[in-house]
Each structure stands twice: as C-alpha cells, then as structure tokens.
Amino acid sequence: MPAALMPREEVVERLMKVVRQRGYDGASLAELSKATGLGRSSLYHYFPDGKDDMVRAVLEQLEQGLTTLIFEPLRGSGPPRRRLEQMISTIDAYYRGGREACVLGNLVLGTSRTRFQAKLRSIFDQWTDAVGAALVDAGLSRAEAQALAEDSVVRLEGALIVAGGTKDPAVFARTLKRIGADIVAATGG
C-alpha cells in the first residue's frame, strides 16, 4: 500500500511496534519513519506535534484496544470468574506468552514517564477498576477487590518486565498462572 494511502490507524499500529520495543526515548524519528514507511514530512502531516503526538496516538489506540478487549468484558455479563480468566487469556495472547514487550511498561521509563503520566495513570486505573468490578461481582468487598485487582495488575506488568529482562517468558507464564489461581481462590472456585 502506498504511504500516502495508509490509514492513520495502520500508521499508529506501526508506531506502536517501535514504541513497544524502544520506548519514547529510544524511538528515533528515523526508526519511526522506517517502521511506517513514511518520510519525516509525512509523519508530521499525520502528527503535527511530532513524536509526542505520535506517542499520544499510540496510547489512545492502545487504550481503545484495552477497553474493547479487557475493560468492557471485565465489566460485562457472565460469571465473574470467567471474565477474569478471559482477561488472563487475552493478556497472554496479546503479549505472546511474555515474549512481547509492554507499551505501558516502556512508557513509564525516561522522559515519557512525566510527558504521558496522566494518560498512563488513566489506563492503569481503568484496568485496576475493571478487574476490581469483576471481583466485586464475585462477592468480594470493594476494599478486597481493589487490593487484589491492584496486586494482579502490578504482578502482571512486573512479570512482563522481568520476562523481557531475562529473556525468559516462562516467568510471565508462571505469574499469570499464580494470578489465575489467586482469582479462582478469591472468587470461591
């Protein structure tokens, strides 16, 4: 597909791959240009505010995807335990069993931490709140649900970082399994 006809969504998806691997500080304009197949002037056509605009678009697209794949299903209908198990399965697939880096994890490092802090916080809060809502539906008190939800998201994100740092995706798999067991125990399973 010629660059001029590339949909913005596809451009953002290609940018996300670079940000996922390199973070904000490590993603040069040359790499972003190469990944999208667009020259710098074309990138600025899509993103007038440059790299910050690109990463904001990546975060928006990521948030939309997480909302569709994780947040809404967690708040949806059906047995709470099943919703929580589906989240674990979806996360496992999305991060290819711990082999894929986390966009959020890479954006809480370096200068992006302060540049995008409000959006990062919003996404983490939505995730924790959605897990907590499913746990409340399962019968936990709001305080217990919030504590387990926060612990689950923290462990999951930490496992992605450790799996990436050690090049051992089994760390991620073991952590997901333990999170699942904790959720089953908490939901009376």
C-alpha positions in Angstrom: 0.0 0.0 0.0 1.5 3.4 -0.9 2.4 5.5 2.1 0.0 8.3 1.0 -2.9 6.0 1.2 -2.0 4.3 4.5 -4.8 4.7 7.1 -3.8 6.6 10.2 -4.7 3.5 12.3 -2.2 1.5 10.4 0.5 4.2 10.9 -0.2 4.2 14.6 0.0 0.4 14.8 3.4 0.5 13.1 4.5 3.3 15.5 3.3 1.2 18.4 5.6 -1.6 17.5 8.6 0.7 17.7 7.4 2.3 21.0 6.7 -1.2 22.4 10.4 -2.2 21.7 12.2 1.1 22.2 10.1 3.3 24.5 9.8 7.0 23.9 13.5 8.0 24.4 14.8 5.1 22.4 12.5 5.6 19.4 14.2 7.9 17.0 12.4 9.7 14.2 14.5 7.8 11.8 13.2 4.5 13.3 9.7 5.7 13.4 9.9 6.8 9.8 11.4 3.5 8.7 8.7 1.5 10.6 5.9 3.4 8.9 7.4 3.7 5.5 6.8 7.4 5.7 9.2 10.3 5.4 9.5 12.7 8.2 7.3 15.3 6.4 4.6 12.7 6.0 4.9 11.7 9.7 4.4 15.4 10.6 1.4 15.5 8.3 -0.2 12.8 10.4 1.3 14.1 13.7 1.9 17.9 13.6 3.3 17.9 17.1 6.0 15.3 16.3 7.0 12.4 18.4 4.8 13.5 21.4 1.8 13.5 19.1 2.8 10.1 17.8 3.0 8.6 21.3 -0.3 10.2 22.3 -1.9 8.5 19.3 -0.2 5.2 20.3 -1.6 5.5 23.8 -5.1 6.4 22.5 -5.1 3.4 20.2 -3.8 1.1 23.0 -6.5 2.4 25.4 -9.2 1.7 22.8 -7.9 -1.8 22.3 -7.7 -2.5 26.1 -11.1 -1.1 26.5 -12.6 -3.4 23.9 -10.6 -6.5 24.8 -10.3 -6.2 28.5 -12.0 -3.4 30.4 -15.5 -3.8 28.8 -15.5 -7.6 29.0 -14.5 -7.4 32.7 -17.5 -5.2 33.4 -19.8 -7.2 31.2 -22.2 -10.0 31.9 -21.4 -13.6 32.7 -19.8 -15.3 35.6 -17.1 -13.0 37.1 -14.6 -15.8 37.3 -15.0 -16.5 33.6 -14.5 -12.8 32.8 -11.3 -12.7 34.9 -10.0 -15.9 33.3 -10.7 -14.4 29.9 -8.7 -11.3 30.8 -5.7 -13.5 31.7 -6.1 -15.4 28.4 -6.4 -12.2 26.4 -3.3 -10.7 28.1 -1.3 -13.9 27.5 -2.2 -13.8 23.8 -1.6 -10.1 23.4 1.9 -10.3 24.9 2.6 -13.6 23.1 3.2 -15.5 26.3 5.6 -12.9 27.7 7.7 -12.6 24.5 6.3 -9.2 23.6 7.3 -6.0 25.4 4.7 -3.8 27.1 4.0 -0.4 25.6 2.9 0.9 29.1 6.0 -0.6 30.7 8.3 1.1 28.3 6.5 4.4 28.6 6.9 4.7 32.4 10.6 5.0 31.9 12.7 8.0 31.0 11.1 11.3 30.0 7.9 9.7 28.8 7.0 9.0 32.4 6.2 12.6 33.1 5.2 13.6 29.5 2.4 11.0 29.4 1.8 10.4 33.1 -1.9 11.4 33.1 -2.7 9.0 30.3 -0.6 6.2 31.8 -2.3 6.6 35.1 -5.7 6.7 33.5 -5.1 3.4 31.7 -3.7 1.7 34.8 -6.6 3.0 36.8 -9.2 1.8 34.3 -7.6 -1.6 34.3 -7.5 -1.9 38.1 -11.0 -0.7 38.4 -12.3 -3.1 35.8 -10.7 -6.1 37.5 -12.0 -4.8 40.8 -15.5 -4.5 39.4 -15.5 -8.2 38.3 -14.2 -9.2 41.8 -16.9 -7.2 43.5 -19.4 -9.0 41.2 -17.9 -12.3 42.5 -18.7 -11.3 46.1 -15.6 -9.6 47.4 -15.8 -6.4 49.3 -14.8 -3.3 47.4 -11.6 -3.0 49.5 -10.7 -6.6 49.0 -11.5 -6.4 45.3 -9.4 -3.3 44.8 -6.4 -4.7 46.7 -6.4 -7.9 44.6 -7.0 -6.0 41.4 -4.1 -3.7 42.0 -1.9 -6.6 43.0 -2.8 -8.5 39.9 -2.1 -5.7 37.5 1.2 -4.9 39.3 2.3 -8.5 39.2 1.3 -8.9 35.5 3.2 -5.7 34.5 6.2 -6.7 36.6 6.3 -10.2 35.1 6.4 -8.6 31.6 9.4 -6.6 32.6 11.3 -9.5 34.3 10.4 -11.8 31.3 11.8 -9.2 28.9 14.9 -8.5 31.0 15.8 -12.2 31.5 14.5 -13.3 28.1 12.6 -16.0 29.9 8.9 -15.8 29.0 8.2 -18.7 31.5 8.4 -16.0 34.2 5.3 -14.4 32.7 3.5 -17.7 32.3 4.1 -18.7 35.9 2.9 -15.3 37.1 -0.3 -15.5 35.0 -0.9 -18.9 36.4 -0.5 -17.7 40.0 -2.7 -14.7 39.3 -5.3 -17.0 37.9 -5.1 -19.3 41.0 -5.5 -16.3 43.3 -8.5 -15.1 41.4 -10.1 -18.6 41.4 -9.5 -18.8 45.2 -10.9 -15.3 45.8 -14.0 -16.0 43.7 -14.8 -19.2 45.6 -13.5 -21.6 42.9 
